[in-house]
Amino acid sequence: MPSLQIKIAVSLSLVFCGWISAAEQPVTSARFAARAFPVLPIEESYTFHQLMSQGGEKLRRDPKAVPRAGEMAIPGQGWPVVIRADSGPILHHAAEDFRDYMKTAMRTQMDLQARESLADWSSFERGIIAGTRGQMPGCGAELSGPKDYELQVTSGRIMVCGYDERGTMYGLYNLEDRMNLREAPFFPKDLKTVRHSKFKARFTHSGLGWEEWPVAHLSSISHYGFDSIYASVYVNPNGVIGPPPYWDKMRKQEPAQVHDLIKRAARYGIDLYCPIIYLYNGEPENEAGLRKLVRDIVTEFPQIRGYILLTEGFFYKNWFGAGGGGGPEALKEWVRNWARGVEIVAEECRKLNPAIEVLPWEYNIDFRPTAVEIKKYSISQMPQDTIPLLTFENGKGFELDGQRASLRDYSINEVGPAEVTVGQLEVARERKQRAVYSKADTWASWQFGTMPYLPFPYQWYARYEALDKYKIDGTLESWSYGFKPNWVAEMRNWYSWTDAPPLDQLLRTIARREFGPGAEDRVLKAWDYFSKAIRFMPDTGPTWGTNNAVAAPMFFEQPTKPRALSSVHSWNDYATWSRDSGCNSYWPYTPKQFILYPDFTNKTNVAERYAKPFTLTVFQKYLLLAADEMEKGLALYRAAALEGPEGKRKEAFREVLLAEQIQRMMRSENAVLEFEDLRFRLSTAADAPEKLRLLNRMAAVLNEEIVRAEASYETARRDSRLGYEWEQDYIYTPDIIREKITLLKDIASRQIPSYRRQHKLPAEEAVVNKSEAAR
């Protein structure tokens, strides 16, 4: 019987030769790959990084687009963009950006005019006039807060009025967003919208790396509706080294770099949030040191908008003292002392600038559903003029087949908020806290941390609605994977202001733009399947399963040859060396937490241990349900991409490949777990028939995974975003997947046949032939 590889190879060759038409066969992954891989260029690692750093607008105009009934068109020549001459740098830059966008993206020439007054804006004709409500009397009466804006469109004029300069900037950007969706400089003739910002602050990480904020990236972040950034995770902005055991090993911050970032970001209307890193122990000298650190930072960087006090880096006495097992009262004592450290920071900030936001984030205090009371207690201890930063979904309880679990890290299979977060919000509202912000993923998640975004729009929208329902005032919308431009983040931007289009209308327009006219129904149905698929996912931690499964190895025999520095026979304690180095000597290509390494003493089934608190059977059941639901959507996605217009096809192909890689993560995770479970059971199998059954199934799992790994390899070669997460740079690269393939083929061609000979078991082919004869 031909192997799965041979079947796929035959299928590919038939497609290449034109013997099978798309209309006659379902659009399988193999058939899609045969069309997509030859036309997509190979990208070296970090190609995406270079492109994002360079930036630059692209042509977005559809040359076939014509105005519909009820639309006006900005003429190709002659309309100016008008601002007031004394406007600040934010508005000047936004107007310049809009002019450049029109030239490059819409092939429309515009002049930029600066006038002494915009008082006659209502009589202005044939142009775009942009200003604040203070500059344009009679406009903006309904605007109520920073970042709000109003748009008015007639056949001869577009008016953009902001509550403040940021509001005007976002109004101009929204005109760009509307043209991006329409793929032409066309607007409804009677457009009038007043849009209120839903959030006091939206901030994010760099998607490039530690303190990597090129101007192109800052510009992109601003265009996606962010008003702030967070830099840089675990270091003080003035370069003062943090405490052991981790923060003293971080890169040292250069104050000059922070000053430069503040200056460059301000041009795009972007503020800066920073951490304060300190080990507080309550002793007088230590408290004095904390007060001095805060004064020094605030004095040197008066423009910094706020400080995040995360228990990872800002902690009391011991890391992590709150998890020391001393019981509820000991934990409460830790919380009280930690909150006192927060209060000291807030006191010093208030003395110098009462507007500074201090954001205590007690992330590491137990967030499971059973911890509601201690989490509520932690909020009750916060200084009232601080802004608690709550983790939105972490700890949310859920149930699969009667087995209960909770989210162990940032995930999107559950919308949130977590039970502990609901309790904290209640306390914060009762105390009339200054505001409440939340760390809430909105386009990507650590659940698939090596993906630039996750195409689950209906599930993401449910989270946006939950953020609205629970009246979250501000959001930190990414953690270490950072921001990369994508259509889900574009969707998020729309719903960060009021008066956004209905969801299906917006998604239908995005689908048409990304895949071409006529693809809308298929693409929306695919996104619906994808959004259903993620709800089945049982894996909720930052693990190998959802970050590295396509590159995670399988092991049949215990390796005997180290592939990296080791200390198995040295005077170093191997367990300590392995823990501190984060390395596995036999698979040194990624941090050891991103592989499933067997217990070759066969005392522990590590597949079962990984699946806890679920049984392995339930865990695998839901992994496969998620993968099957993804496949339903992928069949539609592939067809939409293949039948799209030539000009859309390459980008549509990349959309499909990204979704396929997510599905392969699911199936590869299941395969690695099944293979290890079989290996463990093989080690204790007593009789030959049972060994033969287990071995044959292992061979089948192995062969299927080889096919998946080869597809993953080709996909990763064509999208350098995949596998990247800047805490570790690449968790996997095509070269690492290639190493996996080499290992799997060695198991199939040498290790398993050797085991068969050793145990006098028939070869797989003989078993298959016997089975066929019996039929």
Secondary structure, DSSP 8 states (H G I E B T S, - for coil): ---HHHHHHHHHHHHHHT-S-TTTS---HHHHHHHHGGGS----TTHHHHHHHH--------TT----TTEEE--SS--EEEEETT--HHHHHHHHHHHHHHHHHS----EEEEES--TTGGG--SEEEEEETTTSTTS-TT--STT-EEEEE-SSEEEEEESSHHHHHHHHHHHHHHHHHHTSSEEETT-EEEE-BS-SEEEE-BSSSTT---HHHHHHHHHTT--EEE--SSS-TT-----TTTGGGS----HHHHHHHHHHHHTTT-EEEEE--EEE---HHHHHHHHHHHHHHHHH-TT--EEEEETTTEEESSTTGGGSS--HHHHHHHHHHHHHHHHHHHHHHHHH-TT-EEEEE-TTS--SGGGHHHHHHHHHTS-TTS--EEESSTT-EEEETTEEEE--SS-SSS----HHHHHHHHHHHHTT-S--EEE--SS--GGGTTSS----HHHHHHHHHHHHHTT--EEE--STT-B---HHHHHHHHTTBSS---HHHHHHHHHHHHH-TT-HHHHHHHHHHHHHHHHH----SSSHHHHTGGG----SS---S-SS---SSSSS-HHHHHHHHT--TT-TTS-GGGS----TT-SS-HHHHHHTTS-HHHHHHHHHHHHHHHHHHHHHHHHHHHTS-HHHHHHHHHHHHHHHHHHHHHHHHHHHHHHHHHHHHHHH--SHHHHHHHHHHHHHHHHHHHHHHHHHHHHHHH-TTTTB-TTSSBS--HHHHHHHHHHHHHIIIIIHHHHHHHTT---HHHHHHHHHHH-
